[in-house]
Amino acid sequence: MKRVTVGLVQINNSFSNQNYFPYSVGLLQVFAQKHLKEPERFEFSLPLFKRIPVDEATAKLQDAEVVAFSAYVWNIRLSLEIARQLKLLKPETLIVFGGPHIPEKSSMAEDFLRSNRQVDLVCHGEGERPFVSILENLEARDWSPVPSVSYLDGANTFIRNIIAERTEELESIPSPYLEGLFDPLMENNPAEDWIALWETNRGCPFSCSYCDWGSATQSRVYSFDLARLHAEIDWFSRKNIEFVYCCDANFGILKRDLEIVNYMAANKKQYGYPKAFSVQNTKNSTDRTYRIQKDMADAGLNKGVTLSLQSLNPKTLRAINRENISLKTFHELQREFTRNGIETYTDIILGLPEETYPSFVDGVSTVIENGQHNRIQFNNLVVLDNAEMGDAEYQKKYGFVIRETKIINLHGSLTDSDDIYETQKLVVGTNTMPGNDWVRARVFGWMTALLHFDKILQIPLIIAHKNCPVRFREMIGIFTDGAVTSPVLSELHQFFTERALAIQQGGAEYTESAEWLNIWWPTDEYILIKLCTGGRLDAFYEEAAEALLSFLRNRGTEFSEELLKEAVTLNHRLIKMPFQCQDLQVRLTHNIWEVYQAALKGVSVPLEKGIYDYRIDRTTLAWTSWDDWCREVIWYGNKKGAYLYLCSRADQG
């Protein structure tokens, strides 16, 4: 009996030399091996799981009669080129594409097939059952019985078959982990550090217009068996898998999700693995989300909780179908996490429909004032074809201006040998945020990140906000409205503006630096590096202090000039720098450090005047090169909030 060789391709992004298991195509294989009438007729080659040169990929796949690709925005161009070369090498190879990037609309699916003639079949939605049917009908090459696929027939006519019902009984889908599917992959790649993609359920009851998750899975949530999930967690522990990324759209939506977290926490305590667990929180469950994240934090399973607000503008929330998601829930969670010392990150998307420049900066200010002092992730709006925003009429309604840009990995290398770049569609203007305002908003986001979240001016900003009626949007606006003409601050504003304009013309989202680690930096981090390495930090603080004082004077705010200058001085002294090997003593006339630390924890400590001596501990971490400092403080410090040295009262005891 001649065996049919099947190739599988799921090219994932890698992070810090860690690679994801090819979970999607793994599900196809284990489902097929269980449900095929004659599974012994089919032999599956090891799946391709990361970006490699096209000729190397085709060499690995050239013996396959069928090759199935899982396609998304981060791999579609490379996947299509591999498929094209395979067809040139062996025209009879059946090429199947599935995954979130495959257009759902028939007209777009037809365009995709006609533009990519190397693709024989595209699969819509869940792929397990269609994949089995494709293999069963391979010999006859008759695709009419295959559900959920589109293709061009022998007469070059576009055919779209009926979409299969979703799989309700998820027990019918074996686990690629428990079936040992990835064991030979790990044995053949012993140097890889693996990230596990993991589902506990399927489905999303929300329909955010920028997201293709809900449209892909529809509304009802179906669950995998709890015993199976426990066994998979045990597998992660036995295999020393450090990081598990949960693919659920709304973890915490089910009561049992707390039990899942507790089981994983118990395994980490007993075996040391998994070390980290990343989830997308459900949208409207305050108490359960808090309990889940609190238990994860106590177990050391998370490095911060992501609160995906996206916008605080009611008109925007209606336009993107998130008006049924309670902002009150997010605010309550933020306050609760802050009170209990659990780090959070807030996601805000720049360029959403109905968002204006004033509503954007007001939302950012509100988030900070509500207790977010760790990080706001300012994400550019990306249009996904299968999301509601992918519809041309939707884009016309809100006046989208879209630019196609290269996808650049954050902190990714500049020396990537792959010459096939993936691209994304960025929204760089709307009818409520035209081009100039989009640039202003992008600059405001970067300046907020630099001043507040990179912590180079966080202390005086918090002290000023706590002790006089001034909002963060007003203080950050001092540095972004172009009125400040001092040399360093003007250069910062000009650089941010030029970078935003470059993105509007199709430039990269991040800033490249061959000099500093040869990677792509977030623009605020790049500027911080330039300030420090260029010896301009002293001048920055002099200009920043004068700009803040001038602003407060001009608005008639009664505020101690001495207090503000001391807050700026303390912040300056606390910035971690290389080549510093001696502790520093600082005397202040106010308890600024205590007020600041209390604010970070969401509590209030009154400002008091007196003699306060502080010791800044600079000896425990002394970087002896700028490269080490860039890596440990700027790059890794972003994750750990490690921009400031430790400070303590020197006169205690």
PAMIDO-34389 format. One record per residue (C-alpha): residue in one letter; chain; x negated, y, z negated. Coordinates in steps of 0.5 Angstrom, whole numbers, m for minus. Layout:
// residues N
REC  code  unit     xx     yy     zz
REC     a     A      X      Y      Z
...
// end
This chain:
// residues 653
REC  code  unit     xx     yy     zz
REC     m     A      0      0      0
REC     k     A     m3      7      2
REC     r     A     m3     12     m3
REC     v     A     m1     19     m2
REC     t     A     m6     24     m5
REC     v     A     m3     30     m9
REC     g     A     m7     36    m10
REC     l     A     m4     41    m15
REC     v     A     m7     49    m16
REC     q     A     m5     54    m21
REC     i     A    m10     59    m22
REC     n     A    m10     63    m28
REC     n     A    m14     69    m31
REC     s     A    m19     67    m35
REC     f     A    m21     72    m42
REC     s     A    m28     72    m45
REC     n     A    m30     65    m42
REC     q     A    m23     62    m44
REC     n     A    m19     59    m39
REC     y     A    m11     57    m39
REC     f     A     m9     50    m38
REC     p     A     m5     49    m32
REC     y     A      1     48    m35
REC     s     A      6     49    m30
REC     v     A      3     44    m25
REC     g     A      2     39    m31
REC     l     A      9     39    m32
REC     l     A     11     38    m24
REC     q     A      6     32    m25
REC     v     A      8     28    m31
REC     f     A     16     29    m29
REC     a     A     14     26    m22
REC     q     A     10     20    m25
REC     k     A     16     19    m30
REC     h     A     22     20    m25
REC     l     A     19     18    m18
REC     k     A     22     11    m15
REC     e     A     15      9    m14
REC     p     A     10     13    m18
REC     e     A      5      8    m16
REC     r     A      5     11     m9
REC     f     A      2     17    m11
REC     e     A     m5     19    m14
REC     f     A     m6     26    m17
REC     s     A    m12     30    m16
REC     l     A    m15     34    m22
REC     p     A    m11     41    m22
REC     l     A    m15     47    m20
REC     f     A    m14     52    m26
REC     k     A    m19     58    m24
REC     r     A    m22     62    m19
REC     i     A    m27     59    m15
REC     p     A    m29     61     m8
REC     v     A    m24     59     m2
REC     d     A    m29     54      1
REC     e     A    m30     50     m6
REC     a     A    m23     50     m7
REC     t     A    m21     47      0
REC     a     A    m27     42     m1
REC     k     A    m24     39     m7
REC     l     A    m17     39     m4
REC     q     A    m18     37      3
REC     d     A    m16     29      2
REC     a     A     m9     31     m1
REC     e     A     m3     30      4
REC     v     A      1     35     m1
REC     v     A     m2     41     m4
REC     a     A      3     45     m9
REC     f     A      1     52    m11
REC     s     A      4     55    m17
REC     a     A      4     63    m15
REC     y     A      4     69    m19
REC     v     A      2     76    m18
REC     w     A     m5     75    m21
REC     n     A     m7     69    m16
REC     i     A     m2     70    m10
REC     r     A     m7     72     m5
REC     l     A    m13     67     m7
REC     s     A     m8     62     m7
REC     l     A     m5     64      0
REC     e     A    m12     64      3
REC     i     A    m14     57      0
REC     a     A     m7     54      4
REC     r     A     m9     58     10
REC     q     A    m16     54     10
REC     l     A    m13     48      8
REC     k     A     m8     48     14
REC     l     A    m14     50     19
REC     l     A    m18     44     16
REC     k     A    m12     39     16
REC     p     A     m6     42     20
REC     e     A     m1     36     17
REC     t     A     m2     37     10
REC     l     A      4     39      7
REC     i     A      3     46      3
REC     v     A      9     48     m2
REC     f     A      9     54     m6
REC     g     A     13     55    m13
REC     g     A     13     60    m19
REC     p     A     15     67    m21
REC     h     A     12     70    m15
REC     i     A     16     66    m10
REC     p     A     22     71     m7
REC     e     A     29     70    m10
REC     k     A     33     73     m4
REC     s     A     34     70      2
REC     s     A     31     75      7
REC     m     A     25     76      3
REC     a     A     24     69      2
REC     e     A     24     68     10
REC     d     A     20     74     11
REC     f     A     15     71      6
REC     l     A     15     64     10
REC     r     A     14     68     17
REC     s     A      8     72     14
REC     n     A      5     66     12
REC     r     A      6     60     17
REC     q     A      1     56     13
REC     v     A      6     55      7
REC     d     A     11     49      9
REC     l     A     16     50      3
REC     v     A     18     55     m2
REC     c     A     21     53     m9
REC     h     A     26     57    m12
REC     g     A     27     57    m20
REC     e     A     25     51    m24
REC     g     A     20     46    m20
REC     e     A     21     39    m23
REC     r     A     27     36    m20
REC     p     A     25     39    m13
REC     f     A     18     37    m13
REC     v     A     20     30    m14
REC     s     A     25     30     m8
REC     i     A     20     33     m4
REC     l     A     15     27     m5
REC     e     A     21     22     m4
REC     n     A     22     25      3
REC     l     A     15     26      5
REC     e     A     15     20      9
REC     a     A     21     23     13
REC     r     A     19     30     13
REC     d     A     27     31     12
REC     w     A     28     37      7
REC     s     A     35     37      7
REC     p     A     36     33      1
REC     v     A     31     37     m3
REC     p     A     35     42     m8
REC     s     A     32     49     m9
REC     v     A     27     50     m3
REC     s     A     27     54      3
REC     y     A     23     53     10
REC     l     A     23     54     17
REC     d     A     26     48     21
REC     g     A     23     45     28
REC     a     A     27     51     31
REC     n     A     24     56     27
REC     t     A     30     57     24
REC     f     A     30     59     16
REC     i     A     34     54     12
REC     r     A     35     55      4
REC     n     A     38     49      1
REC     i     A     43     50     m5
REC     i     A     39     52    m12
REC     a     A     39     46    m17
REC     e     A     43     47    m24
REC     r     A     38     48    m29
REC     t     A     35     43    m33
REC     e     A     39     43    m40
REC     e     A     36     36    m43
REC     l     A     29     38    m43
REC     e     A     28     31    m46
REC     s     A     27     29    m39
REC     i     A     21     33    m38
REC     p     A     15     29    m41
REC     s     A      9     33    m45
REC     p     A      3     34    m40
REC     y     A     m1     35    m47
REC     l     A      2     28    m50
REC     e     A      2     24    m44
REC     g     A     m6     26    m43
REC     l     A     m5     29    m37
REC     f     A    m11     34    m39
REC     d     A    m16     30    m42
REC     p     A    m19     28    m36
REC     l     A    m19     35    m34
REC     m     A    m23     37    m41
REC     e     A    m28     31    m40
REC     n     A    m30     34    m33
REC     n     A    m30     41    m35
REC     p     A    m34     40    m42
REC     a     A    m36     48    m42
REC     e     A    m29     51    m42
REC     d     A    m26     54    m48
REC     w     A    m18     52    m47
REC     i     A    m12     56    m48
REC     a     A     m6     52    m49
REC     l     A      0     55    m45
REC     w     A      6     52    m49
REC     e     A     14     52    m49
REC     t     A     19     51    m54
REC     n     A     25     53    m50
REC     r     A     27     56    m44
REC     g     A     32     62    m42
REC     c     A     32     69    m44
REC     p     A     39     72    m45
REC     f     A     36     79    m43
REC     s     A     36     82    m37
REC     c     A     31     88    m37
REC     s     A     30     91    m30
REC     y     A     23     91    m30
REC     c     A     22     84    m32
REC     d     A     23     77    m28
REC     w     A     23     73    m34
REC     g     A     31     73    m35
REC     s     A     32     73    m27
REC     a     A     28     67    m27
REC     t     A     31     63    m33
REC     q     A     38     66    m33
REC     s     A     41     67    m40
REC     r     A     42     60    m44
REC     v     A     37     58    m48
REC     y     A     35     51    m48
REC     s     A     30     48    m53
REC     f     A     25     42    m53
REC     d     A     26     37    m58
REC     l     A     23     39    m65
REC     a     A     19     32    m66
REC     r     A     16     33    m59
REC     l     A     13     40    m61
REC     h     A     10     38    m68
REC     a     A      7     32    m64
REC     e     A      4     38    m59
REC     i     A      2     42    m65
REC     d     A     m2     36    m67
REC     w     A     m5     35    m60
REC     f     A     m8     42    m61
REC     s     A    m11     41    m67
REC     r     A    m14     34    m65
REC     k     A    m17     37    m59
REC     n     A    m20     44    m63
REC     i     A    m15     48    m59
REC     e     A    m17     55    m62
REC     f     A    m11     59    m58
REC     v     A     m4     58    m56
REC     y     A      0     62    m52
REC     c     A      7     61    m53
REC     c     A     11     62    m46
REC     d     A     18     63    m50
REC     a     A     21     70    m48
REC     n     A     24     71    m55
REC     f     A     21     67    m60
REC     g     A     25     68    m66
REC     i     A     31     67    m63
REC     l     A     32     60    m66
REC     k     A     33     59    m73
REC     r     A     28     53    m73
REC     d     A     22     58    m70
REC     l     A     20     59    m77
REC     e     A     19     52    m78
REC     i     A     15     51    m72
REC     v     A     10     57    m75
REC     n     A     10     54    m82
REC     y     A      8     47    m78
REC     m     A      3     50    m74
REC     a     A      0     54    m80
REC     a     A      0     48    m84
REC     n     A     m4     44    m79
REC     k     A     m9     50    m79
REC     k     A    m10     50    m86
REC     q     A    m11     42    m86
REC     y     A    m15     42    m79
REC     g     A    m18     49    m78
REC     y     A    m14     49    m71
REC     p     A    m10     52    m68
REC     k     A    m13     59    m70
REC     a     A     m9     64    m66
REC     f     A     m2     63    m64
REC     s     A      1     69    m59
REC     v     A      9     70    m58
REC     q     A     14     75    m55
REC     n     A     18     77    m61
REC     t     A     26     76    m60
REC     k     A     29     83    m59
REC     n     A     34     84    m64
REC     s     A     33     79    m70
REC     t     A     29     84    m76
REC     d     A     29     79    m82
REC     r     A     27     73    m78
REC     t     A     22     76    m74
REC     y     A     19     79    m80
REC     r     A     19     73    m84
REC     i     A     16     69    m78
REC     q     A     10     74    m77
REC     k     A      9     75    m84
REC     d     A      8     68    m85
REC     m     A      3     68    m78
REC     a     A     m1     73    m81
REC     d     A     m1     70    m88
REC     a     A     m4     64    m84
REC     g     A     m9     68    m80
REC     l     A     m5     66    m74
REC     n     A     m4     73    m71
REC     k     A     m9     79    m70
REC     g     A     m3     83    m70
REC     v     A      4     84    m68
REC     t     A      7     87    m61
REC     l     A     13     91    m62
REC     s     A     15     92    m55
REC     l     A     19     98    m55
REC     q     A     18    100    m48
REC     s     A     21    107    m48
REC     l     A     25    111    m54
REC     n     A     29    115    m49
REC     p     A     37    113    m49
REC     k     A     38    114    m41
REC     t     A     32    110    m40
REC     l     A     34    104    m44
REC     r     A     41    104    m40
REC     a     A     37    104    m34
REC     i     A     33     98    m35
REC     n     A     38     94    m38
REC     r     A     35     95    m45
REC     e     A     41     99    m49
REC     n     A     43     92    m52
REC     i     A     36     92    m56
REC     s     A     36     96    m62
REC     l     A     31    101    m63
REC     k     A     33    101    m71
REC     t     A     30     94    m71
REC     f     A     24     96    m68
REC     h     A     23    102    m73
REC     e     A     25     97    m79
REC     l     A     20     92    m77
REC     q     A     15     97    m76
REC     r     A     16    100    m83
REC     e     A     16     93    m86
REC     f     A     10     91    m83
REC     t     A      6     97    m85
REC     r     A      8     97    m92
REC     n     A      5     90    m92
REC     g     A     m1     91    m89
REC     i     A      0     87    m82
REC     e     A     m3     90    m76
REC     t     A      2     92    m70
REC     y     A      1     94    m63
REC     t     A      7     98    m60
REC     d     A      8     97    m52
REC     i     A     10    103    m48
REC     i     A     11    103    m41
REC     l     A      9    109    m37
REC     g     A     14    111    m31
REC     l     A     20    108    m33
REC     p     A     27    110    m29
REC     e     A     30    117    m33
REC     e     A     24    118    m37
REC     t     A     21    125    m37
REC     y     A     15    128    m39
REC     p     A     18    131    m45
REC     s     A     22    124    m47
REC     f     A     15    120    m46
REC     v     A     11    125    m51
REC     d     A     17    125    m56
REC     g     A     17    118    m56
REC     v     A     10    117    m57
REC     s     A     10    122    m62
REC     t     A     16    118    m66
REC     v     A     13    112    m66
REC     i     A      6    115    m69
REC     e     A     11    118    m74
REC     n     A     14    112    m76
REC     g     A      8    109    m78
REC     q     A      4    106    m72
REC     h     A     m3    108    m73
REC     n     A     m6    102    m70
REC     r     A     m5    102    m63
REC     i     A      0    104    m57
REC     q     A     m1    100    m51
REC     f     A      0    105    m45
REC     n     A      2    100    m40
REC     n     A      3    103    m33
REC     l     A     10    100    m29
REC     v     A      9     95    m25
REC     v     A     14     93    m20
REC     l     A     15     85    m19
REC     d     A     19     83    m13
REC     n     A     24     78    m17
REC     a     A     26     83    m22
REC     e     A     32     88    m21
REC     m     A     27     94    m20
REC     g     A     24     90    m14
REC     d     A     30     92    m10
REC     a     A     30     97     m5
REC     e     A     36    101     m7
REC     y     A     34    101    m14
REC     q     A     27    104    m12
REC     k     A     31    109     m8
REC     k     A     36    111    m14
REC     y     A     31    113    m18
REC     g     A     26    116    m13
REC     f     A     20    111    m14
REC     v     A     13    113    m11
REC     i     A      9    106    m11
REC     r     A      2    105    m10
REC     e     A     m1     98     m9
REC     t     A     m7     97    m13
REC     k     A    m12     92    m14
REC     i     A    m11     88    m21
REC     i     A    m17     89    m25
REC     n     A    m18     85    m31
REC     l     A    m19     89    m38
REC     h     A    m26     89    m40
REC     g     A    m27     85    m33
REC     s     A    m34     84    m30
REC     l     A    m36     89    m24
REC     t     A    m40     83    m21
REC     d     A    m34     78    m20
REC     s     A    m37     74    m14
REC     d     A    m30     73    m11
REC     d     A    m28     77     m5
REC     i     A    m21     76     m5
REC     y     A    m17     81    m10
REC     e     A    m10     81    m12
REC     t     A     m6     87    m12
REC     q     A      0     90    m16
REC     k     A      5     95    m14
REC     l     A      5    101    m19
REC     v     A     10    106    m20
REC     v     A      6    113    m20
REC     g     A     12    118    m20
REC     t     A     20    118    m20
REC     n     A     25    123    m19
REC     t     A     25    125    m27
REC     m     A     18    124    m27
REC     p     A     15    127    m21
REC     g     A      8    126    m19
REC     n     A      5    132    m23
REC     d     A      9    130    m29
REC     w     A      6    123    m28
REC     v     A     m1    125    m28
REC     r     A      1    129    m35
REC     a     A      4    123    m38
REC     r     A     m2    119    m36
REC     v     A     m7    124    m39
REC     f     A     m3    125    m45
REC     g     A     m3    117    m46
REC     w     A    m10    117    m46
REC     m     A    m12    123    m50
REC     t     A     m7    120    m55
REC     a     A    m11    113    m55
REC     l     A    m18    117    m56
REC     l     A    m16    122    m61
REC     h     A    m11    118    m65
REC     f     A    m12    110    m64
REC     d     A    m20    110    m63
REC     k     A    m19    114    m69
REC     i     A    m24    120    m67
REC     l     A    m19    125    m70
REC     q     A    m14    121    m73
REC     i     A    m16    123    m80
REC     p     A    m14    131    m79
REC     l     A     m8    129    m75
REC     i     A     m5    125    m80
REC     i     A     m7    130    m86
REC     a     A     m4    136    m82
REC     h     A      2    132    m80
REC     k     A      3    130    m88
REC     n     A      2    137    m90
REC     c     A      5    142    m85
REC     p     A     11    141    m81
REC     v     A      8    139    m74
REC     r     A      9    134    m70
REC     f     A      4    129    m67
REC     r     A      6    131    m60
REC     e     A      4    138    m61
REC     m     A     m3    137    m64
REC     i     A     m4    132    m58
REC     g     A     m1    137    m53
REC     i     A     m7    142    m55
REC     f     A    m12    138    m52
REC     t     A     m7    136    m46
REC     d     A     m4    142    m44
REC     g     A    m10    145    m40
REC     a     A    m10    151    m45
REC     v     A    m17    149    m49
REC     t     A    m23    152    m45
REC     s     A    m28    150    m49
REC     p     A    m34    146    m45
REC     v     A    m33    139    m48
REC     l     A    m25    139    m49
REC     s     A    m24    142    m42
REC     e     A    m29    136    m39
REC     l     A    m25    131    m43
REC     h     A    m18    134    m40
REC     q     A    m21    134    m33
REC     f     A    m24    127    m33
REC     f     A    m17    124    m35
REC     t     A    m14    128    m30
REC     e     A    m18    126    m24
REC     r     A    m17    119    m26
REC     a     A    m10    119    m26
REC     l     A    m10    123    m19
REC     a     A    m14    117    m17
REC     i     A     m9    112    m19
REC     q     A     m4    115    m16
REC     q     A     m8    115     m9
REC     g     A     m9    107    m10
REC     g     A    m15    107    m15
REC     a     A    m16    102    m20
REC     e     A    m13    102    m27
REC     y     A    m19    102    m31
REC     t     A    m26    106    m31
REC     e     A    m32    102    m28
REC     s     A    m39    103    m32
REC     a     A    m45     99    m29
REC     e     A    m49    102    m34
REC     w     A    m45    100    m40
REC     l     A    m44     92    m40
REC     n     A    m43     92    m33
REC     i     A    m35     92    m34
REC     w     A    m28     96    m33
REC     w     A    m27    100    m39
REC     p     A    m20    103    m41
REC     t     A    m21    110    m40
REC     d     A    m20    112    m47
REC     e     A    m26    108    m49
REC     y     A    m30    110    m43
REC     i     A    m30    117    m45
REC     l     A    m31    115    m53
REC     i     A    m38    112    m50
REC     k     A    m40    118    m46
REC     l     A    m39    122    m52
REC     c     A    m43    118    m57
REC     t     A    m48    116    m52
REC     g     A    m49    123    m49
REC     g     A    m50    126    m56
REC     r     A    m44    130    m55
REC     l     A    m40    128    m61
REC     d     A    m42    134    m65
REC     a     A    m40    139    m60
REC     f     A    m33    135    m60
REC     y     A    m32    136    m67
REC     e     A    m33    143    m67
REC     e     A    m29    145    m61
REC     a     A    m23    140    m64
REC     a     A    m23    143    m71
REC     e     A    m23    150    m68
REC     a     A    m17    148    m63
REC     l     A    m13    145    m69
REC     l     A    m14    151    m73
REC     s     A    m13    156    m68
REC     f     A     m6    152    m66
REC     l     A     m4    152    m73
REC     r     A     m6    160    m74
REC     n     A     m2    162    m68
REC     r     A      5    158    m70
REC     g     A      4    161    m77
REC     t     A      3    155    m81
REC     e     A      0    156    m88
REC     f     A     m5    151    m88
REC     s     A    m12    151    m91
REC     e     A    m17    152    m86
REC     e     A    m22    149    m91
REC     l     A    m18    142    m92
REC     l     A    m17    142    m84
REC     k     A    m25    142    m83
REC     e     A    m26    137    m89
REC     a     A    m22    132    m86
REC     v     A    m25    133    m79
REC     t     A    m32    133    m82
REC     l     A    m30    126    m86
REC     n     A    m27    123    m79
REC     h     A    m34    125    m76
REC     r     A    m38    122    m81
REC     l     A    m34    116    m81
REC     i     A    m35    114    m74
REC     k     A    m39    108    m73
REC     m     A    m46    109    m69
REC     p     A    m52    105    m68
REC     f     A    m58    106    m71
REC     q     A    m55    108    m78
REC     c     A    m58    105    m83
REC     q     A    m57    109    m90
REC     d     A    m51    110    m93
REC     l     A    m48    117    m93
REC     q     A    m45    121    m99
REC     v     A    m40    126    m98
REC     r     A    m37    131   m103
REC     l     A    m30    134   m101
REC     t     A    m25    139   m105
REC     h     A    m19    134   m103
REC     n     A    m17    127   m104
REC     i     A    m17    126    m97
REC     w     A    m19    119    m96
REC     e     A    m13    117   m101
REC     v     A     m8    121    m97
REC     y     A    m10    118    m91
REC     q     A    m11    111    m93
REC     a     A     m4    111    m96
REC     a     A     m1    114    m90
REC     l     A     m4    108    m86
REC     k     A      0    103    m91
REC     g     A      7    107    m90
REC     v     A      6    110    m97
REC     s     A      5    117   m100
REC     v     A      0    120   m104
REC     p     A      0    127   m106
REC     l     A     m6    132   m104
REC     e     A    m10    134   m110
REC     k     A    m15    139   m110
REC     g     A    m21    137   m114
REC     i     A    m28    135   m113
REC     y     A    m28    128   m110
REC     d     A    m35    124   m108
REC     y     A    m35    119   m103
REC     r     A    m40    114   m101
REC     i     A    m40    111    m93
REC     d     A    m42    104    m93
REC     r     A    m47    104    m86
REC     t     A    m52     99    m88
REC     t     A    m48     93    m87
REC     l     A    m47     93    m80
REC     a     A    m53     97    m76
REC     w     A    m53     96    m69
REC     t     A    m60     97    m66
REC     s     A    m58     98    m59
REC     w     A    m53    102    m55
REC     d     A    m50     95    m51
REC     d     A    m49     92    m58
REC     w     A    m45     98    m60
REC     c     A    m41     98    m54
REC     r     A    m39     91    m55
REC     e     A    m38     90    m62
REC     v     A    m35     97    m64
REC     i     A    m32    100    m58
REC     w     A    m30     93    m54
REC     y     A    m28     88    m60
REC     g     A    m27     94    m65
REC     n     A    m21     96    m61
REC     k     A    m18     89    m63
REC     k     A    m20     90    m70
REC     g     A    m19     97    m72
REC     a     A    m27     98    m73
REC     y     A    m28    105    m71
REC     l     A    m29    107    m78
REC     y     A    m34    106    m83
REC     l     A    m32    103    m90
REC     c     A    m31    109    m95
REC     s     A    m30    109   m102
REC     r     A    m30    114   m108
REC     a     A    m37    114   m111
REC     d     A    m35    117   m118
REC     q     A    m31    111   m120
REC     g     A    m33    107   m126
// end
